[in-house]
């Protein structure tokens, strides 16, 4: 019997009909292949012609593309003629023409186009491999393969050592890459559709190509990428250092100013100036003094860029300015004032662009008095010209060489300083939303005429800035005004600001080194591929013969002939494989006889395991359902009752009980049970001593689960008159953290009803029960604490409003058609008890003869659950038009708003009073500072106290601390 594999190994058809079918199939394949080759070369011809037309300005490129288009045209025509009836009777000649016609344009292209050689060589290999598979004679097939290997080698070598100045053309390289994919796919299609004979020789050679070419290409690519990565990593390290150094320079500039401002925060001259009654009197003297003193304290940094010193009072009014800023202007809405004044911190403002001024930014700090350092008395601002940033970046320019430079951007990607390309300074790197533009314009943070420059694309920088990491490296191509630029860069933030330093490097200078390494890799790959391919073709014939013998033997064994043996006796792997085949023949029969018995045994075991798994799965699902049900209960007693009932019903247990340990930890008390005996035990307050009595005592004492039966040492545990039918018992601890809070007791009428697997299963359930009990206790305690807190708060509100109403002469207001009038003493009985409880009340009188009736609605005024008053509305209307529930709800909503307003007014009044007291104390303190005489200080204090408290006699008594008798020595008295 001949198998399909043996048919493929036959080199000649066996019948005349088969010979004719093979010849027709070969002609069809050659025609299809030649058409594809002609189309490929036609595309190359058209592209070269168009390139010749559109590159007329460069004579060299014109000649190059003209030569390529000429060879491609001649070869394309030859391939097209082969697809017709030319050389119909000599298919092998047609294949040789196809081979030569396709390789020649590729060799010429690799000679003239930069970096096209490796791709052309890789394209020639699958092309010739497919051609060789069409030929039915092995010698001719080997010739085609050898010419293809030589052509690929020559193509790769001459692309490296070309005597001509090669020109770059990315599209040709892409075209060849597509051609490689197309011909590999065509070869796979021929094999899958069985249009060519997949001989063993062809498979070995194709495998050799794959083994050599794929690793070689991968190695070349990896080496190329490794070199590029190494150079890029070195560049990133240098750029990271440069950006960090630039950022450090900016940070040093900021720290120096912060340190200087710290020294100025309690500068006595500022305090004296801010506390002067009339600073304008000494304006000129103070201007010179403050300016000189301030500049002397600003001891470091580029001071020549300071454009102004500004002192603001606590209202944000400019009291002093050394520059062009006008005095008397308020800066109360500026962040340079609000941040230091309200948050009591130093502040660095963004760069602002105001009309008729250079761009600037502020350093500001709160100013404190010498006696009170908690509340600022003013704000001091140092204003810098933004050119100081250009100055700092200029000091750090070209840190990574001639082609490197820094940029500085803010959080809205506005370039605020740039030494890489001055064209983009004060420009946007990315678009802003309308809201962002409005905000920046309102804050004077948007430079006049700011927009994204045309013909500019800084995409890699934008991606790096949008990185959530604070520091990032990036690479890519920038579209600059001079054209595309391949760059590397590093981003570093500047401390305490929204600025980021971007250090950019033009990496065009490092491409030449990578290109030289790529040439070496191409040569190595070409030599290795050619050498190994030749060896593979030579060794294919030697390997095929023993493999054919093994194939015949395997085919006999597959057909059922277990007596077949291989005759290979070599000592290599094929000989070992032959021995294994022979041994397999002997063992196969016994294996077949034994196989059915093993299958039956395995099937029986699997059925048993599946049954156990289904049972365990049902138990786990039941435990999950029980746990989910009990965790939804809030009340403790209900929770414990549901635990016992659910476990008993789902698992069909005789008795389920829950014990909880008392507060002293001495007894485990039964709190819930499902059985009749359990109910009697509950009535008798059943308890067990922890660690001593029963397995429940053992579990609550040790925290370890336990199983007991009615035999052996545990038999004494079952002597319980309330549960006479118990034959086995399992107890599991209820533990939260390291604390044992109780135990779950489960009893069954079946002996040995529980196992270690049950402990693992029910331990998860006991943990859920313990958590539910603890959550219940916490919920109860929290609810009680919340209720107590609300009661205390309502009591506080009631006391405060009682004090408030006691002080008020007028306690109610009344509105009638005559207007609003005050009620001095509203009677308490005027407020119904329902209103005191926070509920609205509606009263209606009986209708008179005319159908008129008087209706009254009382709506409580409630502040956080406490009624502080009410709104009473009376009207005389016809029956049916009286107040209803909807109107009461609307009035209640109005009353709620009134309650909020009243409470806010009361709190505001208390705040104002407290502020007035603090102001008076501050005024008295300021009077103390006007003198150093202690007697005069006492006099000022006594007079102030008499004036504020309206007292007739005020005494200050001194006690001699050195005497033990406690007698008073001195007395200072003042009377009105």
ABEGO torsion letter per residue (X at the ends): XBBAAAAAABABBABAAAAAAAAAAAAAAAAAAAAAAAAAAAAAAAAAAAAAAAAAABAAAAAAAAAAAAAAAAAAAAAAAAABABGAABAAAAAAAAAAAAAAAAAAAAAABBGAAAAAAAAAAAAAAAAAAABABAAAAAAAAAAAAAAAAAAAAAAAABABBBBBBAAAAAAAAAAAAAAAAAAAAAAAAGABBBBAAAAAAAAAAAAAAAAAAAAAAAAAAAAAAAAAAAAAAAAAAAAAAAAAAAAAAAAAAAAAAAAAAABAAAAAAAABABAAAAAAAAAAAAAAAAAAABABEBAAABABBBBBBAAGBBABBABABBBGBBAAABAAAAAAAAAGBBBBBBBBBBBGBBBBBBBBBBBBBAABAABBAEBBBBBBBAAAAAAAAAAABGAAEAABBBBBBBAAGBBABBAABAAABGBBABBBBAAAAAAAAAAGABBBGBBBBBGBBAAAAAAAAABABABBBBBEBBBBAAEBBBBBBBBBBBBGBABBBBBBBBAAAAAAAAAAAAAAAAAAAAAAAAAAAAAAAAAAAAAAAAAAAAAAAAAAAAAGBAABBBABABABAAAAAAAAAAAAAAAAAAAAAAAAAAAAAAAAAAAAAAAAAAAAAAAAAAAAAAAAAAAABABAAAAAAAAAAAAAAAAGBABBBBBBBBAAGABBBBABBABAAAAAAAAAGBBBBBGABEAAAAAAAAGBBBBBBABEAAAAAABBAABAABABBBBBBBBBEABBAEBBBBBBABBGABBAAAAAAAAAAAAAAAAAAAAAAAAAAAAAAAAAAAAAAAAAAAAAAAAAAAABABABBBBBAAEBBBBABBBAAABBAAAAAGBBBBBBBBBBAAGBBBBBBBBBBBBGGBBAEBBBBBBBBBBGABBBAAAAAAAAAAAAAAAAAAAAAAAAAAAAAAAAAAAAAAAAAAAAAABABAAAAAAAAAAAAAAAAGBABBBBBBBBAABAAGBBABBBBBBX
